[in-house]
Amino acid sequence: MSLQKAFRDPAAAKRLSAAIAAITTRPWNIMEVCGGQTHSIIKYGIDQLLPEGVNLIHGPGCPVCVTPLEYIDKALAIAALPNVILCSFGDMLRVPGSRQDLLGLKAEGADVRIVYSPTDALEIARKHPNQEVVFFGVGFETTAPTIGLAAYQAKQSQLNNFSLLACHVRVPPVIEALLDSPDNRVQGFLGAGHVCTIMGCGEYVPLAERYRVPIVITGFEPVDVLHGLYACIKQLEEGRFEVENAYRRVVREHGNPAAQQLLRQVFEVVDRNWRGLGTIKHGGLALNDDYRDFNAERRFSVDAIATQEPVACRSGDVLKGLLKPSECSEFGVRCTPEKPLGATMVSSEGACAAYYRYRRLQHG
Amino acid sequence: MADFEPNCPLPLQYDRIVMAHGGGGRLMQQLLDTLVRPVFRNPVLDQNHDSAVVEINGTRLAFTTDSYVVKPLFFPGGDIGKLAVCGTLNDLAMSGAKPLYLTCSLIIEEGLPAADLQRILESMQQAASEAGVLIVTGDTKTVDRGKGDGLYINTAGIGLIGEQVNVNPSAIRPGDSIIVNSDLARHGIAVMLEREGMNFEHRIESDCADLSGLVQELLQNGIEIHCLRDLTRGGLASALIELASASRYEFELGESALPVREDVRAACDILGFDPLYIANEGCFALFVPESQTEAALSVLRRHPLGAQSLAIGRVKSACSQGRVVLQTPIGVGRVLDLFSGEQLPRIC
């Protein structure tokens, strides 16, 4: 059996869900932080395998969803300039800014390109020395090193027609903000496996201790998610609150030191506005002063763009776990993937989009 | 967090065509339903199938056209020429027709190497002669450099439909078996990997092939075909969702039974794509009465393009909107929905 098949194995999934049922004695609210896990939970129907009362709360771990509107508007402003090639990961292109999205701007003639890696954008910059190439970098600690590497290589090779619009976010501060919130309902966390591949498990230990919550580092296949849930519920039932690595085949205790070193070299920790959640203290990474020449916000003078977002949807409540997507009165009515009211409906990993794609028709 | 405000943008409407309008998903359906069909409205167009079926002096003909804009022009397992012939032959075959004649219109971008064009035309001729059809008329236009991707090809085709043949979404019945003749998502992934310059240990080849011979085999062996649909843009899921909604039945599929090659699945996982929504060019979904499932499979499996055929699901009871339910590997049912436009590669 291939690795992939093994972690999607129905028999293993059934055994784990039976094991979860056997140890669960009362209701628990568990948050999976990462959008990749949300997608997997809804796609495979993992939540339907859980005992009554085990409630999964879909957290703010979709980088596309939490990228603040002002950064989409900055990307749009830069992409609309003559002589600019704007490169981005695919799923940012459909996220609406305050007036349009990057796909719409592309249809109007802007040069907007999907790349699979920021270093592909460096190649484009080398091939088009007379044009400005900008990479729109978003994401958690998982993607930040790849964007950091692009910045580092651009600086090393003095590739002066390349710059970055970087808007990165960090997981630990948002977990802290959620736990500090007076209406917090989360009792245990599934930690984002791929973030920990980079950062390791250490930074979660103080959080688990201070707030007395188990944090179980979890993978993304159905069997991984069920394994993480089992470990988390077991801790809750036993009154433990530890950081546990349930994704050992990928995550090492100390993460990836080389990637961490690169992050320190290129970025600095900043307060960051998260869409739907407001400002999270230390919640972001921005290019540091050594890399200011490669900062697209400075280069194209868009750092003044601050978008006032109309209050039209409750994605903040969804991101905080106060509301299931399908409980929102706009869900599937005024808010669909074609006409998203909020970013949680735009990205394929957004909780609302996942519910819309996999659940909306369930009870027809 | 205490001073938290839910912040969201206003909804968007596209007032221009975006690429997603051609992606085989919901936006393309909207474009057809709101802009195209109302203008051309007529009973033949309203058949809403891969080919139009028209009757001339008592003879039923299938008539279809398709344009090909694939980038790159040459890809593992085929090229734009082979695709332009096979794709249109397949559209005819999906009405149960025996293809007879094709047209070939070329829109050539200034600067295309003549040798490339020759190779593509020869590839078209080879595919046509293997299928026993003639390319009998066409057109050539050139556009300025930068106005096209080297070459666009349009082909139209006509074919003859036998007397007893009625292959149509309206012929789908409860209990029908749903059969596919090969593995899924191979064409889309082969082209994408080639276009993006992503190399795997071995190259994934497109499944680009003419299916008309396979369909004729089924008909000649007395298989009662209720419906056929080739799984091109939008893949298996989009095609079945469309058929379920046209026929107003619930289809049930077993996700574990769906044939996706390991290397294709791995590529999909890396890119964050769902293989059920990715194009094939040599794969159809076939609806036959349950009693004919084994007979149909044995006819299919005798043919090289049907060697891997298998039943993936069945038609269940009527339901108002029609829907496709996928039983996930861990035993939970999930309803499939159309994508908005095209799948976009995910961040992480």
HADDOCK unambig.tbl for C-alpha pairs under 7 A between the chains (distance, minus, plus):
assign (segid A and resid 8 and name CA) (segid B and resid 329 and name CA) 6.99 0.50 0.50
assign (segid A and resid 10 and name CA) (segid B and resid 329 and name CA) 5.46 0.50 0.50
assign (segid A and resid 10 and name CA) (segid B and resid 330 and name CA) 4.43 0.50 0.50
assign (segid A and resid 13 and name CA) (segid B and resid 330 and name CA) 6.17 0.50 0.50
assign (segid A and resid 14 and name CA) (segid B and resid 330 and name CA) 6.99 0.50 0.50
assign (segid A and resid 44 and name CA) (segid B and resid 328 and name CA) 5.75 0.50 0.50
assign (segid A and resid 44 and name CA) (segid B and resid 330 and name CA) 6.90 0.50 0.50
assign (segid A and resid 44 and name CA) (segid B and resid 332 and name CA) 6.98 0.50 0.50
assign (segid A and resid 45 and name CA) (segid B and resid 332 and name CA) 5.64 0.50 0.50
assign (segid A and resid 89 and name CA) (segid B and resid 345 and name CA) 6.96 0.50 0.50
assign (segid A and resid 89 and name CA) (segid B and resid 346 and name CA) 6.85 0.50 0.50
assign (segid A and resid 89 and name CA) (segid B and resid 347 and name CA) 5.74 0.50 0.50
assign (segid A and resid 90 and name CA) (segid B and resid 344 and name CA) 4.90 0.50 0.50
assign (segid A and resid 90 and name CA) (segid B and resid 345 and name CA) 4.81 0.50 0.50
assign (segid A and resid 90 and name CA) (segid B and resid 346 and name CA) 5.98 0.50 0.50
assign (segid A and resid 91 and name CA) (segid B and resid 344 and name CA) 5.40 0.50 0.50
assign (segid A and resid 91 and name CA) (segid B and resid 345 and name CA) 6.16 0.50 0.50
assign (segid A and resid 91 and name CA) (segid B and resid 346 and name CA) 5.51 0.50 0.50
assign (segid A and resid 91 and name CA) (segid B and resid 347 and name CA) 6.67 0.50 0.50
assign (segid A and resid 96 and name CA) (segid B and resid 9 and name CA) 6.83 0.50 0.50
assign (segid A and resid 97 and name CA) (segid B and resid 9 and name CA) 6.64 0.50 0.50
assign (segid A and resid 98 and name CA) (segid B and resid 9 and name CA) 5.51 0.50 0.50
assign (segid A and resid 98 and name CA) (segid B and resid 10 and name CA) 6.65 0.50 0.50
assign (segid A and resid 100 and name CA) (segid B and resid 12 and name CA) 6.43 0.50 0.50
assign (segid A and resid 103 and name CA) (segid B and resid 18 and name CA) 6.68 0.50 0.50
assign (segid A and resid 104 and name CA) (segid B and resid 14 and name CA) 6.87 0.50 0.50
assign (segid A and resid 104 and name CA) (segid B and resid 18 and name CA) 6.38 0.50 0.50
assign (segid A and resid 107 and name CA) (segid B and resid 16 and name CA) 6.89 0.50 0.50
assign (segid A and resid 107 and name CA) (segid B and resid 17 and name CA) 6.74 0.50 0.50
assign (segid A and resid 107 and name CA) (segid B and resid 18 and name CA) 5.46 0.50 0.50
assign (segid A and resid 177 and name CA) (segid B and resid 1 and name CA) 6.56 0.50 0.50
assign (segid A and resid 181 and name CA) (segid B and resid 1 and name CA) 6.01 0.50 0.50
assign (segid A and resid 181 and name CA) (segid B and resid 2 and name CA) 6.40 0.50 0.50
assign (segid A and resid 275 and name CA) (segid B and resid 7 and name CA) 6.34 0.50 0.50
assign (segid A and resid 276 and name CA) (segid B and resid 5 and name CA) 6.80 0.50 0.50
assign (segid A and resid 276 and name CA) (segid B and resid 6 and name CA) 4.72 0.50 0.50
assign (segid A and resid 276 and name CA) (segid B and resid 7 and name CA) 4.99 0.50 0.50
assign (segid A and resid 277 and name CA) (segid B and resid 1 and name CA) 6.58 0.50 0.50
assign (segid A and resid 277 and name CA) (segid B and resid 4 and name CA) 6.06 0.50 0.50
assign (segid A and resid 277 and name CA) (segid B and resid 5 and name CA) 6.99 0.50 0.50
assign (segid A and resid 277 and name CA) (segid B and resid 6 and name CA) 6.79 0.50 0.50
assign (segid A and resid 278 and name CA) (segid B and resid 1 and name CA) 6.57 0.50 0.50
assign (segid A and resid 278 and name CA) (segid B and resid 4 and name CA) 5.84 0.50 0.50
assign (segid A and resid 278 and name CA) (segid B and resid 5 and name CA) 6.82 0.50 0.50
assign (segid A and resid 309 and name CA) (segid B and resid 7 and name CA) 5.53 0.50 0.50
assign (segid A and resid 309 and name CA) (segid B and resid 8 and name CA) 5.85 0.50 0.50
assign (segid A and resid 309 and name CA) (segid B and resid 9 and name CA) 5.97 0.50 0.50
assign (segid A and resid 310 and name CA) (segid B and resid 7 and name CA) 6.38 0.50 0.50
assign (segid A and resid 310 and name CA) (segid B and resid 8 and name CA) 6.07 0.50 0.50
assign (segid A and resid 310 and name CA) (segid B and resid 9 and name CA) 6.14 0.50 0.50
assign (segid A and resid 311 and name CA) (segid B and resid 6 and name CA) 6.27 0.50 0.50
assign (segid A and resid 311 and name CA) (segid B and resid 7 and name CA) 5.34 0.50 0.50
assign (segid A and resid 311 and name CA) (segid B and resid 8 and name CA) 5.95 0.50 0.50
assign (segid A and resid 312 and name CA) (segid B and resid 8 and name CA) 5.71 0.50 0.50
assign (segid A and resid 313 and name CA) (segid B and resid 6 and name CA) 6.58 0.50 0.50
assign (segid A and resid 313 and name CA) (segid B and resid 7 and name CA) 6.89 0.50 0.50
assign (segid A and resid 313 and name CA) (segid B and resid 8 and name CA) 5.77 0.50 0.50
assign (segid A and resid 314 and name CA) (segid B and resid 6 and name CA) 5.52 0.50 0.50
assign (segid A and resid 315 and name CA) (segid B and resid 6 and name CA) 6.24 0.50 0.50
assign (segid A and resid 316 and name CA) (segid B and resid 6 and name CA) 4.70 0.50 0.50
assign (segid A and resid 337 and name CA) (segid B and resid 340 and name CA) 6.64 0.50 0.50
assign (segid A and resid 338 and name CA) (segid B and resid 340 and name CA) 6.10 0.50 0.50
assign (segid A and resid 339 and name CA) (segid B and resid 11 and name CA) 5.10 0.50 0.50
assign (segid A and resid 339 and name CA) (segid B and resid 12 and name CA) 5.62 0.50 0.50
assign (segid A and resid 340 and name CA) (segid B and resid 11 and name CA) 5.63 0.50 0.50
assign (segid A and resid 341 and name CA) (segid B and resid 8 and name CA) 6.11 0.50 0.50
assign (segid A and resid 341 and name CA) (segid B and resid 9 and name CA) 5.91 0.50 0.50
assign (segid A and resid 341 and name CA) (segid B and resid 10 and name CA) 5.77 0.50 0.50
assign (segid A and resid 341 and name CA) (segid B and resid 11 and name CA) 5.24 0.50 0.50
assign (segid A and resid 342 and name CA) (segid B and resid 8 and name CA) 4.79 0.50 0.50
assign (segid A and resid 342 and name CA) (segid B and resid 9 and name CA) 6.02 0.50 0.50
assign (segid A and resid 357 and name CA) (segid B and resid 337 and name CA) 5.70 0.50 0.50
assign (segid A and resid 358 and name CA) (segid B and resid 334 and name CA) 6.01 0.50 0.50
assign (segid A and resid 358 and name CA) (segid B and resid 335 and name CA) 5.83 0.50 0.50
assign (segid A and resid 358 and name CA) (segid B and resid 336 and name CA) 6.48 0.50 0.50
assign (segid A and resid 359 and name CA) (segid B and resid 334 and name CA) 6.97 0.50 0.50
assign (segid A and resid 359 and name CA) (segid B and resid 335 and name CA) 6.74 0.50 0.50
assign (segid A and resid 361 and name CA) (segid B and resid 335 and name CA) 5.92 0.50 0.50
assign (segid A and resid 362 and name CA) (segid B and resid 334 and name CA) 6.76 0.50 0.50
assign (segid A and resid 362 and name CA) (segid B and resid 335 and name CA) 5.85 0.50 0.50
